[in-house]
Amino acid sequence: MTAQRLEAVGVKNATDRYEWDDGSDHDDVTTIYVEGGLHQGIQCIKFDYVKTGQPTRSSHGYSREGFTQMFEIDHLNNEHLESVEGYKSFTKGIQALQFRTNLRVSEMMGYANSEKFTLAVDGKKIIGFHGSAWKDLGTLGAYFIEILPTRLEPKGGEGGDEWNDTGDDGADHEGVTKVTVRCGYEGVQNIRFDYINKDGHVQEGPLHGSTPDEGFDLVPFEINHLEKEYLLSVDGYYDETSGVIQTLQFKTNMKISKQMGNGKRGTKFSLECNGMRIIWFHGYAKENLNSLGAYFTRLPHTKLELIGNSNGDHWDDGTFQGVRKVFVHYDESIRSITFEYENQGKVEAREHGLKAAAVGKDAEYVLDYPNEYITSVEGKFAKSNGYTYIRSLTIKTSKERTSPTLGNAVGENLFDFVLESKGCALVGFYGWCDYGVVHSIGAYSYPMPFVQDPAKLEAQGDDEGASSDNGGVDGG
């Protein structure tokens, strides 16, 4: 696969004598080390790469007194580097850097006091860097390659023929919109998937299996891609003797299908890839469906619209696995806000604004992570002389809990706001603040697996009954 090269940005007239190039033949970037100092910008940068399972390291610039920061990328769990943002000076070179993966964003490393730049290519990841350096990092560029889908091999019984000549439903799909299943005494007789193509159109996929007289069609399981609903996983059972899949159940970020088939008989299997969604299927079938595999791609983070205006200093926490705690210090308005995030098994706190110990009040809300996540943040803000002021926040969670009011929701000329995306968790926040006032707040949303209410699950019975709000599928 040919890598795309983005030219280096930074100081003008960088000489060939100090140019460096790590190449474009790596698989992933795994760790980045940034060293810098006040007024000097970025002095030294080091990259750890992995290539065919073997680690390599490069180093550029010279270490001196100052700060040292490290950003690790968990490539073994499908995390990859997608972009670099930063600040550059035409006379001093690279002054600050911030790294963004498909899962989260690093802190700003350095001093954001010059011209901003971005190294990014939509739909691609960074696998190498190049640039120039002497005493300091003068310029920085990057190599990008396309992010390929992750293939999970077929699971189920032995037998059947591989689907089509290519073995799958094709590689031009962006997601699944409908699942149609026919069942008989031996198990699942056939299956068909409707897809959304890369051009945005819906296409009916081919039928896999057979359609004998004995059997019955099930009501299709539909996925509303227009509402950002994504197919996340498939659970099923297969019979080891006959090699036929007996039952399938599909899960999205918004609902769960009924058991489609003959119930929980045989050996269980699952198709799931953490942080990813299914975009098309492959497998084996003949008279019946024998096995099923899938292709996955990353779930998208969505940046929700900023509430308030852009005054003061910009902050951006990026995205994490979840939120553990929200803390605010306030009087008439919110003076500071702190989020404690889950970061690959570690708690990472990000504080914005200014705490004044002598005045104001404190309030906090603790979530039961990983069993609970934020589904929405509601609040109130005020306007005055062209400025906005965040006055209060109220948090709602996946456990249908609502926090007390965090802040001051009393006063005149207050405006309501909501940060929310259906079927998604809020996994990061950004905004603006200055002089001990939070002027605005926004959030990043991320599709999360639908959590079945245990009371509803018990009420609907085992295999055949289902409530109408969880995408139930009945035999026809």
Summary of the structure (lengths in Angstrom):
residues: 476
radius of gyration: 25.9
end to end distance: 47.5
largest distance: 80.0
contacts: 1627
relative contact order: 0.12
helix: 4%
strand: 58%
